[in-house]
Structures are given as structure tokens and as C-alpha cells.
Amino acid sequence: MKYILPTYCLLFLSFTLQAQANYEEEKVPKYTLPELLVAENGIKINTPAKWTNIRRQEVLSLFEEHVYGKVPEFTYQTSYSVKELPSTGLPKNAVAREVEVRIFNSKDTIRINILVFLPAESQHPAPLFIGYNFHGNQTVHANPHISVTSNYVINSSKLGISGNRVDESSRGIRTGRWPVDQILKRGYGLATIHCGDIDPDFDDGFENGIHSLLDNNQAGQWPTISAWAWGLSQAMDYLQLDPKIDANAVAVIGHSRLGKAALWAGAIDKRFALVISNNSGCGGAALSKRKYGETVKRINTSFPHWFSTNFKAYDDNENTLPLDQHMLIALMAPRPVYVASAEDDRWADPKGEYLSIYHAGAVFDLFGKGRFTNPQSPQVNSPRIDGNLGYHIRTDGHDLTLYDWEKYLDFADIHLKK
């Protein structure tokens, strides 16, 4: 296993890089975005069929080659074990359960624990949000019956987490990010997974998590963001089997690095009916070529395990990228997409996040699903929605808040409750 830098070293590196970042629009370099609606052979993409049959696969392949890597071919089996939990602390008649997904082959076994909340039974299966959490399912709700993760977690002095492990004291410490009661009362289910169940978030040489099922020569080709996206699709396989869940109305959501994974999951798996990026920044919703806040070099330096080795060729060299993140958002078309930023989260480049969804609108427009016509982002706390595109920038900083969730639920009401 590779040597792991102590947490204080990583924090010092992160703070140092943020202090050196460009936060001035005047210093954003001139850049040209790659063409969305021109195929590699020069054909103009002017119909939904041409986008779907020609250009979409080209764009997807570019991201696999240059940014996220590609899922390697490997043999594995899957089994499910469902455990109903007492609904302690939940709204009346709500349901809580844990689903253990075993993924195994002759090399190893990993276990993914999906925590599922469902609203009171109705005549129809429930639409549902699914997303990763950072520190274990037990942090999402104070229900004492939720299993405490034994996997690696990210240290947090703010949350009192050290040694990369959690215990009973971590129950419910992230309820602010996961307003379970409000989600259930709006008629939606919620499924969440600790990201460390799929792949621990440190540079381990791709030895642990899902990579333990691979041959050594395969593991390094499959970076962590891509592995997390794959894990969301594995969870979707289960959700399709649950008769109480409307598998045609599942929204995938992610915050920060997990927002990057949610976007990539939505790009490669069309089963996700709605895709939400919350403060996902560089390698997520923000344009790389702007070099504002976190840049390609900074993210590859701090988190070398997140992206493909090929992505490192663009450290301080973003102008040669044959793609940019507006093309990632375009891969969702015509499905609904919501991107959100925060006013004080300059590291994630709010303007760059808005410009991505703005430029992606050209593809959504082909399908008659709306586009933003104003290149200027909306005022703070004033969401902008046009057809299947949604965006807001709120006050405060890097977080997933109740305000964000209220806007996502409103957007989902339009697109998932039909």
C-alpha cells in the first residue's frame, strides 16, 4: 500500500493551494470551448438523432480517454440482503431499510450498504433521490438501528472524526445535509451509500475497495471518481427490483467530489432520470479552461487517485483539452439536469459551473427541452429554470443545505411526479 500523508499535511497542502488560486475574472485566460454540435468527421449535429447516434458517443469516449477512465472488463457476481429497520425518528408510516449488496469474484468480496428511506405507502411506487455520503450512513439520520460503517472515512476536525474511523458518536452528525423528514414528507424516497464502501478516498495505489476484485494491470485504469459512478449504477440495479420504488423516477445527486461522481454516473447510465450537481467544481460542473479557483493541476496534485492518468497531461495545459465540462452536462440530454453553486465557494468556480450548463443548453435545445439564453448567471438565491435545465447560486459556502434541497425537490416535482 502506498504511504498516506497525515491529515494535517493534506489540509496544509489544500489551504496552500487555495491561497494561491486565481479568484480574479481579469486573470481568466482567453479560451475556446470545443464544439458540441460538430462531429469529429465535420458533420453538423442538428437533430436529436444525430446527437444520440453520432456525437454523444464521441463525447463520452473523450471523457473516458482523457478524464474519468473506463470501467475495465472483469467477472463478478452480485447478491442482495435486505434488512428492515425500526422507523425510529421518521415521519409516521415511513420505511427504513438496509440493503447489503455483495459484489464478489474469486479474488475478493466487497459489501455496499445502501440505506433506504421510503415515504408512507401510497398507491404508486415512490420517486427517489440517491447519492453518496462522506462519513457513513449513520451520519445521515439519528436512527440508532442504522449500521455504523467500519470502512475508511475522511478525517474531519469539524465533525470530530480522526484516525479515518467513526463510532456511535457519529450518529446523525450530517442531518443538516440530509433533511430526511422533509424529503419523505414531499413524497420522495432517499437512498444513500458511504462512498468508502466502493473505494476509500485516498491514494492507495488502487488496492482496496472495488479495485481488489481486479487484476493488478486493470486497477490503475479505473480511477476513484469513475469507480464511485459505477457503484451508483450497481445500486440502481437493486432499486429497479424494489416494487415500492419508481425506478423510472430516480434522481442521482452529489455534493463536491461526490457531485463529480453523480455527473459521470448520469452521463454513462441513462437510467438516472434526473441528475443534480451541488458545488462539484473542477472535474465536475465547472469549466476547466477558465483556470479559476481549483485547476486541473491542483486537483490532480491533491487527489491523484480521482481521475485518469491521462488527465494529468493537462496540468497547467488546459488549453489543449479536447473537451470541457459543458460537454459532460450535455451528455445528460434530454434528461433534466440541475447545477448549483454557492456565492462564497470560489474554489469551485460558480461562474464556470453556470457557464457549463449555459453552453450545454445547445444540445437540450435540439430536443426542445430548453436552454438558458442569458450568459450571465442569475442573482443569488434566485433559481433559473428553463425546461429540463435548472441552476441556482445561493449565499454562503461549500455545503449541501436545506435551501439546496428545497430547490431540488421543486425541480423534481416538475420532472419526476407525472
Disulfide bonds with the S-S distance in Angstrom:
none
